[in-house]
Amino acid sequence: MALNKSQIRDAIEFQLKDSSNQTWVTEEIDAAIERVVREVSKAEPKLEYTYLPIDQYTRFVNINSLTGLINIIANRVEWPYGASSPNFRNYTEKGNRLELRLRTVPTITEDTLDGTVTFTKDSSTVSGSSTSFKSVLQDGYFIRVSSGTHWYRIAKVVSDTELTLENSFEEDTVNDDENTVYRDGEGCVCVCWGKPYSLTESASDIPPELEEIVITGGVAHCLAAEAVDTTDMVNIGENAANLYLQNTRKEIAIYLEALAGLGRPEDDMEAIYPID
C-alpha cells in the first residue's frame, strides 16, 4: 500500500531524529517533500496515455490539455491506434503542438450523434435514447461529450442504444443531448506522456519503489536547509558546523545517486544543493 504524505513525513522525522519537531517544523518538512516529489517526477514521471485529436486538414496535434505535462515520451506517439503492431510515429514538438511526420495529411471524419447519450462517471457503459449507434459508429472509433475535450475510445458497439468504452468515463455523469461528437479510428493519436506524482495527506500515486528515494530526498533537503542556517550562525563552533556539512553532503550524495539511477541529467544535479 502506497505511503501517504503523513507517513512519508513521519519517516523523514524518524530519520532526522526529530519526531517532536524541535529542529524542523512541519512546514519545512512539507516543503522538502514537495520539492523532492517535483524532482523525482522530473526524473521518472508518472506515465499517462491520452487520446488527442488531430487538427482537421493538418498533421498537428494540440497538447494544451495535458495538465502538468513534463514531457512527451519519445517513440510513444501512436497513430492509427489499435493495430496488432503499434504504429509509433516520429514527430516534432512545436510549442504547444506536435507535428506528426506523415507523408500525407490525414483525412479525418468527425460528426455528431442524434438523440441523447448518457455517460456515467466511473463506468465504461454508455447508453443512448433515440440513438443509432450501430449505424454510425464502429469499434475503435472515438467519442466525447459535446461540451468536453476528453476523447474516449469505443471498445464495442453493443447495440443502437449501448456501447462500451475502452476506459471508464472520468467526468461527472452527463445526459448529452447536444450532439455528442465522434471521430473515426484515425481521428485521434494515442500519446504517452509524463506528469507529476500526486501526494496528499490521505493518498499517493507514487510507486512503492520510489518512496524510499522521496524519503531520502526529504532528509537531504532538510539537512541542507539546516546546514546553511547553522553555518550562518555567529555563535556556533566550527566543529558543529563541519558536522552538519558532513552529514548533509552524505545524504545529498545518496539522494543524487538515486536520482541519477532514475535518469536525471548529470549536468542538472549540482544545481540542487549549492553547499560548498
C-alpha positions in Angstrom: 0.0 0.0 0.0 1.4 3.4 -1.0 2.6 5.7 1.7 0.7 9.0 2.0 2.2 12.4 2.8 1.7 12.0 6.6 3.5 8.6 6.6 6.4 10.0 4.5 6.7 13.0 6.8 6.8 10.6 9.8 9.6 8.6 8.1 11.6 11.7 7.4 11.2 12.9 11.0 12.3 9.5 12.3 15.5 9.5 10.2 16.2 13.1 11.3 15.6 12.0 14.9 13.3 14.9 15.2 9.8 13.4 15.7 8.9 16.2 18.1 9.9 18.9 15.5 12.5 20.6 17.7 14.7 21.4 14.7 12.4 21.2 11.7 8.8 22.3 11.8 6.1 20.5 9.8 6.0 23.3 7.2 9.8 22.9 6.5 9.5 19.2 6.1 6.4 19.5 3.8 8.3 22.0 1.7 11.2 19.5 1.3 8.7 16.7 0.4 7.1 18.8 -2.2 10.4 19.7 -3.8 11.5 16.1 -3.8 8.2 15.0 -5.5 8.9 17.5 -8.2 12.4 16.3 -8.7 11.5 12.6 -8.7 8.7 13.3 -11.1 11.0 15.1 -13.4 13.5 12.2 -13.3 10.9 9.4 -13.7 7.4 10.9 -14.3 4.1 9.2 -13.9 3.0 7.9 -17.3 -0.3 8.6 -18.8 -1.9 7.6 -22.1 -4.3 10.1 -23.7 -6.2 10.2 -26.9 -5.8 13.6 -28.6 -7.5 14.7 -31.8 -5.5 15.6 -35.0 -6.4 19.1 -36.1 -8.6 18.9 -39.2 -6.7 19.2 -42.5 -3.3 19.2 -40.8 -0.6 17.0 -39.3 -0.8 18.8 -35.9 -1.9 17.6 -32.5 -2.6 20.2 -29.8 -1.2 19.1 -26.3 -2.6 22.0 -24.3 -5.0 19.7 -22.5 -2.2 17.7 -20.9 -2.3 19.3 -17.5 1.1 19.2 -15.7 2.9 17.9 -18.7 6.6 17.2 -18.0 7.5 15.6 -21.3 6.2 13.6 -24.2 7.6 10.1 -24.0 9.9 9.5 -27.1 8.7 6.9 -29.6 5.3 6.6 -27.8 3.0 8.6 -30.1 0.8 6.1 -31.9 -1.4 6.6 -35.0 -3.6 5.0 -36.0 -4.1 3.3 -32.7 -5.1 -0.3 -32.1 -3.2 -2.2 -34.8 -1.7 -5.6 -34.0 1.7 -4.0 -34.5 1.9 -0.5 -32.9 2.3 2.4 -35.4 4.6 4.7 -33.5 5.2 7.9 -35.3 8.0 10.4 -35.4 7.0 14.0 -34.5 8.4 17.5 -34.0 7.4 19.5 -30.9 6.4 23.0 -31.9 5.3 25.0 -28.9 2.0 23.5 -27.6 1.6 21.2 -30.6 3.1 18.1 -32.1 3.6 17.9 -35.8 3.4 14.3 -37.0 5.9 13.3 -39.7 3.4 11.8 -42.1 3.6 11.6 -45.9 0.1 12.9 -46.4 -2.4 14.9 -44.3 -4.9 12.6 -42.6 -8.5 12.7 -43.8 -10.5 12.9 -40.5 -14.2 12.0 -40.3 -15.9 13.9 -37.5 -19.6 14.2 -37.0 -22.3 14.3 -34.2 -24.8 11.8 -32.9 -28.6 12.2 -32.9 -30.5 11.5 -29.7 -29.4 11.7 -26.1 -26.2 10.0 -25.0 -25.7 9.2 -21.3 -22.1 9.0 -19.9 -21.9 7.7 -16.3 -19.0 8.6 -14.1 -16.6 5.7 -13.4 -18.5 3.4 -15.8 -17.4 2.2 -19.3 -21.0 1.7 -20.4 -22.6 4.4 -22.5 -26.3 4.4 -23.2 -28.5 6.2 -25.7 -32.0 7.3 -26.2 -33.3 7.7 -29.8 -29.7 6.9 -31.0 -28.4 4.7 -33.8 -25.0 3.7 -32.6 -24.8 0.6 -34.8 -25.5 2.6 -37.9 -22.8 5.3 -37.5 -20.2 4.0 -35.0 -17.7 1.2 -35.1 -15.4 -0.5 -32.6 -12.2 1.7 -32.4 -14.0 5.0 -33.1 -13.5 7.9 -30.7 -16.3 9.8 -28.8 -16.6 12.8 -26.5 -19.2 14.8 -24.7 -20.4 17.8 -26.9 -19.1 20.3 -24.3 -15.9 18.4 -23.4 -12.4 17.9 -24.7 -11.6 14.4 -23.4 -11.8 11.7 -26.0 -12.7 8.1 -25.3 -12.1 5.1 -27.5 -15.0 2.8 -28.2 -14.2 -0.8 -27.4 -17.5 -2.3 -28.6 -20.7 -1.0 -30.2 -23.2 -3.3 -28.5 -26.5 -2.0 -30.0 -28.1 1.1 -31.3 -28.5 2.3 -27.7 -25.5 0.9 -25.9 -21.7 0.9 -26.4 -18.7 0.1 -24.2 -15.7 2.4 -23.8 -12.2 1.1 -23.6 -11.8 3.0 -20.3 -14.2 4.3 -17.7 -15.7 7.7 -18.1 -13.7 10.1 -15.8 -16.0 13.1 -15.7 -19.3 13.8 -13.9 -22.3 11.9 -15.2 -24.0 13.7 -18.1 -27.0 13.2 -20.3 -25.7 14.7 -23.5 -28.5 15.8 -25.8 -26.5 18.5 -27.6 -24.8 16.5 -30.4 -22.2 14.2 -28.9 -19.1 14.2 -31.1 -17.5 11.2 -32.6 -14.4 10.5 -34.9 -13.3 7.5 -36.9 -10.4 5.3 -35.8 -7.9 7.7 -37.5 -9.2 10.8 -35.8 -7.0 10.7 -32.7 -3.5 9.8 -31.8 -2.5 8.0 -28.6 0.1 10.0 -26.7 2.2 8.6 -23.9 3.3 11.5 -21.6 4.8 12.2 -18.2 3.2 14.1 -15.4 4.0 14.8 -11.7 3.0 12.4 -9.0 0.3 13.3 -6.5 0.9 13.1 -2.8 -1.7 14.2 -0.2 -2.3 13.5 3.5 -4.6 10.6 2.6 -3.4 9.3 -0.8 -0.5 8.9 -3.1 0.2 7.6 -6.6 4.0 7.4 -6.1 5.1 3.9 -6.9 6.4 1.9 -3.9 9.9 1.6 -5.4 10.2 5.4 -5.5 9.1 6.1 -1.9 12.5 5.4 -0.3 14.0 8.0 -2.7 11.4 10.5 -1.7 12.2 9.9 2.0 15.9 10.1 1.4 15.5 13.3 -0.6 13.3 14.8 2.1 16.0 14.1 4.7 18.7 15.6 2.4 16.7 18.8 1.7 16.0 19.3 5.4 19.7 18.8 6.3 20.8 21.1 3.5 18.5 23.9 4.8 19.7 23.5 8.3 23.3 23.3 7.3 23.0 26.7 5.6 21.3 28.2 8.6 23.8 26.6 11.1 26.9 27.8 9.2 25.5 31.3 9.1 25.2 31.5 12.9 27.9 33.5 14.6 28.0 31.8 17.9 28.3 28.1 16.8 31.5 26.3 17.0 33.5 25.2 13.9 33.2 21.5 14.8 29.4 21.7 14.9 29.2 23.4 11.6 31.6 20.9 10.0 29.5 18.0 11.3 26.3 19.5 9.8 28.1 19.9 6.5 29.5 16.4 6.6 26.1 14.8 7.3 24.5 16.9 4.7 27.0 16.0 2.0 26.5 12.3 2.7 22.7 12.5 2.4 22.9 14.6 -0.7 25.3 12.1 -2.3 22.9 9.2 -1.6 20.0 11.2 -3.0 21.7 12.4 -6.1 22.9 8.9 -6.9 19.3 7.7 -6.6 18.1 10.4 -8.9 20.9 9.6 -11.4 19.6 6.0 -11.4 16.2 7.3 -12.5 17.7 9.2 -15.4 18.1 12.7 -14.1 20.7 14.6 -16.3 24.1 14.8 -14.7 24.6 18.4 -15.6 21.4 19.3 -13.7 22.3 17.7 -10.4 24.8 20.1 -8.8 22.4 23.0 -9.0 20.1 21.2 -6.5 22.4 21.9 -3.5 24.8 24.9 -3.6 26.7 23.7 -0.5 30.4 24.2 -0.5 
